């Protein structure tokens, strides 16, 4: 899980700081709107990566953080897949969708392994 957290955070830094590079790699034009949108998405990726890392190391029972992190990964995989189907993202973006999907699977598996009677 720690690796998924770091990869998520790092992969958020790329569109946050190197927005034009990220846009080029998914086949989207570089406009003020797309730059702002991808930078915003990058910021959320950094936040969710940090959430995963924090959820692993926290002494408190923050298991629900893993549930929401897993759901975010599935939502991201779905959104990217829809973008590919609509021709918004190029075919190289399928790697992003698959990575998010399988990360979601691992996170939800991890979440289920943490469940106790008090966990939702």
Steps between C-alpha positions, in 0.01 A plus 500: 500500500784734577626470143153584364489806727838625381425428134167681529661803663792508255275454197299798628811717519561453127174660378514750784846633414566374146148548366591545133705179507207307651254643249724406208532141623124444515437676169323812622560851367670757718243771578455707816196288590675164455810621685286611795295178497804271490679698771188468717483126434869475590435677829229248588729212407766634737234531773369144451854360489569675830170369638604142420842547659349668806235228531769232509716670765232653721460354848129586490244275333478678166398193302225693327775704330595187308140443394478850351846478344398176329173651379692799364724264302198326346340837419822618337531182294140543386544868412818439300336206319203717405742766376673240283170371361395856410831570329608761755805305620731303271541122514812537719267608781372144541809441715378769738153345517638151561744619764221680685267201471752249637607746770134519601481121516808483726380785722154347548659162571721670759199683645310171534796346681481784757129469568388449856155518657542876536608563140251605233 
